[in-house]
Amino acid sequence: MRRFPWLQLGSLLVAGAALAGEGAHAAYTGVCPDGSIYIVQEARQIPCRGAKAVEAHEVPPIRPEYLPTPYTWKVWNERHSPNNPYNVIDAARQVRELDTPPPVPGGAPPPQAAEPARASAASGPVALGLAEPELRDLFQIVELSQQRAPARLARETAGGQGVFEVSFARSAAFEEMLREAWATRGGGPPGGVLLFTARSVQAEEFYASFTFLQEHLTYQPDATDARQVGVLQGRLGALAAGEVVLGYVSLPPNFDLARELDIYWDDRRISVTFGR
């Protein structure tokens, strides 16, 4: 307890019950200014200044932003951060590769100039040939599914005004369509597929940085791999106010969408069961 005063709430309550059994004077319970909760045996072990002492039954619920976040999600964000020096090197190299090479005699481009285009086409999103009415139907599926299996992550201002929201839904018909489209490219998604919509109320950046947890399993799809994340309408990156994105996420086969699934988007988290 001396080394880890910010244990999860479940562990805290168990520890509190055990300490309470030894006498009320044996434990100090309180809340730190940052919202963390502590239970210690001695007053000198209180891990913060300005702590508020409370009785065990007065401990307030932990706000979602103070819940433990998966370590792998933190690592993923650090690895993909544009401020990471490791990524700055790659970005600089990509910019240099975009520079137009000097023309060769005869005006024909050098053979290597066409190589990046072929690589991009091979790794690009699969063409589903969806017409405008079909895209509207997929948007409607996501919206109607919120009544049966709510799966919406929202970002709001301090005053409660909506800024950005991401919604998820499952569609067996779309999942089958995606598998058939990928069959011509060496095999479709191995696991379940979720549709998602993203709506911006004000200008903001959106990169589909999702993390999925189920028991001991953690999955962070790569938005640059169309087998894992695909955009059907809109785009990833900087979005203007009122812009909408429609896309899909493919999960590994060991994830069961009929069971409870935790979804993280940046600092937001929900638990949802999509069913079959």
C-alpha positions in Angstrom: 0.0 0.0 0.0 2.9 2.3 0.7 4.2 1.9 -2.8 0.9 1.8 -4.6 -1.6 4.1 -2.9 -3.6 4.6 -6.1 -4.8 1.0 -6.6 -8.1 0.4 -8.5 -11.3 1.0 -6.8 -12.2 -2.7 -6.4 -8.9 -3.4 -4.7 -9.4 -0.3 -2.5 -12.8 -1.4 -1.3 -11.5 -4.9 -0.4 -8.5 -3.4 1.4 -10.8 -0.9 3.1 -13.1 -3.7 4.4 -10.1 -5.6 5.7 -8.7 -2.6 7.5 -12.1 -1.6 8.9 -12.3 -5.0 10.5 -9.2 -4.2 12.5 -10.6 -1.0 13.8 -11.7 2.4 12.4 -8.4 4.0 13.5 -6.4 1.5 11.4 -7.2 3.1 8.0 -7.3 6.6 6.5 -9.5 7.0 3.4 -9.7 10.1 1.3 -9.6 11.8 -2.1 -6.7 13.7 -3.6 -7.2 16.9 -5.6 -6.5 15.0 -8.9 -9.5 12.8 -8.2 -7.5 9.7 -7.1 -8.7 7.8 -4.0 -6.4 6.4 -1.3 -6.7 4.0 1.7 -3.6 4.0 3.9 -2.8 2.8 7.4 -0.9 5.9 8.6 -1.5 9.6 8.0 2.0 10.1 6.8 1.3 7.7 3.9 -1.4 10.0 2.3 0.1 10.5 -1.2 -1.0 14.1 -1.8 -1.4 17.6 -0.4 -4.8 19.0 0.3 -6.4 15.6 0.6 -10.1 15.4 1.8 -10.6 12.7 4.4 -13.9 10.7 4.0 -15.5 7.7 5.6 -15.3 4.5 3.5 -19.0 4.7 2.7 -18.6 8.3 1.5 -16.1 7.4 -1.3 -17.6 8.9 -4.5 -17.7 7.0 -7.8 -14.6 7.3 -9.9 -15.1 9.5 -13.0 -14.4 7.6 -16.3 -11.3 9.7 -17.1 -9.7 8.4 -13.8 -10.2 4.7 -14.6 -7.1 2.8 -15.5 -6.3 2.9 -19.2 -4.6 0.0 -21.0 -0.9 0.3 -21.1 -0.8 -0.9 -24.8 -3.1 2.0 -25.7 -0.7 4.5 -24.2 2.3 2.8 -26.0 0.4 2.9 -29.3 -0.3 6.7 -29.0 3.4 7.3 -28.1 4.6 5.3 -31.1 2.2 7.1 -33.5 2.6 10.6 -32.1 3.8 13.1 -34.8 6.0 14.7 -32.1 7.9 11.4 -31.6 11.5 12.0 -33.0 11.4 8.5 -34.4 8.4 9.5 -36.6 9.8 12.9 -37.5 12.6 11.1 -39.4 10.1 9.1 -41.4 8.0 12.1 -42.2 11.0 14.1 -43.4 12.0 11.2 -45.7 8.5 11.0 -47.1 8.6 14.7 -47.9 11.9 14.3 -49.7 10.5 11.4 -51.7 7.7 13.6 -53.0 10.2 16.0 -54.6 10.0 15.8 -58.4 13.2 14.1 -59.7 15.1 15.8 -62.5 13.9 14.8 -66.0 15.9 12.2 -67.9 16.8 12.7 -71.6 13.8 12.4 -73.8 11.4 13.8 -71.1 10.4 10.3 -69.8 10.1 10.0 -66.1 12.6 7.6 -64.4 11.3 4.1 -63.8 11.4 4.5 -60.0 9.0 7.5 -60.2 6.0 5.2 -60.9 6.9 2.7 -58.1 5.2 4.5 -55.1 1.9 4.8 -57.1 1.8 1.0 -57.6 2.6 0.4 -53.9 -0.2 2.8 -52.9 -2.7 1.1 -55.1 -1.9 -2.3 -53.7 -2.5 -1.2 -50.1 -5.4 1.2 -50.7 -9.0 0.6 -49.6 -11.0 -2.1 -51.3 -13.6 -0.7 -53.8 -17.1 -1.7 -52.7 -18.9 0.2 -55.4 -21.5 1.6 -52.9 -23.9 4.1 -54.3 -25.1 7.2 -52.4 -28.4 5.5 -51.3 -26.4 2.5 -49.9 -24.1 4.8 -48.0 -27.1 6.5 -46.5 -28.5 3.1 -45.5 -25.2 2.4 -43.6 -25.4 5.7 -41.8 -29.0 4.8 -40.9 -27.9 1.4 -39.6 -25.4 3.0 -37.2 -28.0 5.5 -36.0 -30.8 3.0 -35.4 -28.4 0.5 -33.7 -27.8 3.1 -31.0 -31.4 2.4 -29.7 -30.7 -1.4 -29.4 -27.0 -1.4 -28.5 -25.8 2.1 -27.6 -22.1 2.5 -28.6 -21.4 6.2 -28.8 -18.3 8.1 -27.6 -18.8 11.9 -27.3 -16.4 14.7 -26.7 -17.9 17.8 -25.1 -16.8 21.2 -23.9 -16.6 22.1 -20.3 -20.1 23.6 -20.7 -21.6 20.4 -22.0 -21.7 21.4 -25.7 -21.0 18.6 -28.1 -17.8 18.8 -30.1 -17.3 15.4 -31.7 -18.9 12.0 -31.5 -18.1 8.5 -32.8 -20.7 5.8 -33.0 -20.3 2.0 -33.7 -22.7 -0.6 -34.9 -22.6 -4.1 -36.4 -24.2 -5.1 -39.7 -24.1 -8.7 -40.8 -25.0 -7.7 -44.4 -22.1 -5.2 -44.6 -19.7 -7.7 -43.0 -20.6 -10.3 -45.7 -20.2 -7.7 -48.5 -16.8 -6.8 -47.2 -15.7 -10.4 -47.1 -16.8 -10.9 -50.7 -15.0 -7.8 -51.8 -11.8 -8.9 -50.1 -12.0 -12.5 -51.4 -10.6 -11.3 -54.8 -7.6 -9.8 -52.9 -6.4 -12.8 -51.0 -9.0 -13.1 -48.2 -11.2 -10.9 -46.2 -11.2 -9.8 -42.6 -10.6 -12.7 -40.2 -13.0 -11.6 -37.5 -16.0 -9.5 -36.9 -16.5 -6.1 -38.5 -18.0 -2.9 -37.0 -19.2 0.1 -38.8 -18.4 3.5 -37.4 -19.5 7.1 -38.0 -17.7 10.2 -36.8 -19.3 13.6 -36.7 -17.5 16.9 -36.1 -19.4 19.9 -34.7 -16.3 22.1 -34.9 -13.0 21.7 -36.8 -11.0 18.9 -35.3 -8.6 16.1 -36.3 -9.8 12.5 -36.4 -7.5 9.5 -37.0 -9.7 6.5 -35.9 -7.3 5.8 -33.0 -9.3 3.1 -31.5 -8.4 0.4 -28.9 -10.5 -2.7 -28.2 -10.3 -4.7 -25.0 -12.0 -8.0 -24.1 -10.8 -9.8 -21.0 -7.0 -10.2 -21.5 -7.1 -9.3 -25.2 -6.1 -5.9 -26.6 -6.3 -4.8 -30.2 -5.4 -1.5 -31.8 -6.2 -1.5 -35.5 -3.8 0.2 -38.0 -5.7 3.0 -39.8 -3.2 2.7 -42.7 -4.2 -0.9 -43.4 -7.5 -1.3 -45.2 -7.9 -4.8 -43.9 -8.2 -3.3 -40.4 -9.7 0.2 -40.9 -11.4 1.5 -44.0 -13.2 4.7 -44.9 -16.3 4.5 -47.0 -17.2 8.2 -47.0 -15.2 11.2 -45.8 -11.6 11.1 -44.7 -9.3 10.8 -41.8 -7.2 13.7 -40.6 -8.3 17.4 -40.2 -12.1 17.7 -40.5 -14.0 20.9 -41.0 -17.0 21.7 -38.8 -20.0 19.6 -39.8 -18.0 17.0 -41.7 -19.0 13.3 -41.4 -16.9 10.1 -41.8 -18.3 6.6 -42.4 -16.0 3.6 -42.1 -15.4 0.2 -40.7 -13.1 -1.6 -38.3 -12.1 -5.3 -38.6 -11.4 -7.2 -35.4 -9.3 -10.3 -34.9 -11.1 -13.7 -34.8 -10.5 -14.2 -31.1 -12.8 -11.2 -30.3 -16.4 -12.1 -29.7 -18.8 -9.3 -30.5 -21.6 -11.1 -28.8 -19.8 -10.6 -25.5 -19.0 -7.3 -23.7 -16.4 -5.3 -25.4 -14.5 -2.2 -24.2 -13.8 0.5 -26.8 -11.4 3.3 -26.2 -11.2 6.4 -28.4 -8.5 8.8 -27.2 -9.5 9.4 -23.6 -13.1 8.1 -23.9 -14.3 4.6 -23.1 -17.5 2.6 -23.4 -18.5 -1.0 -22.8 -21.0 -2.6 -25.2 -22.3 -5.9 -26.5 -23.3 -6.0 -30.1 -24.9 -9.4 -30.4 -25.0 -11.5 -33.6 
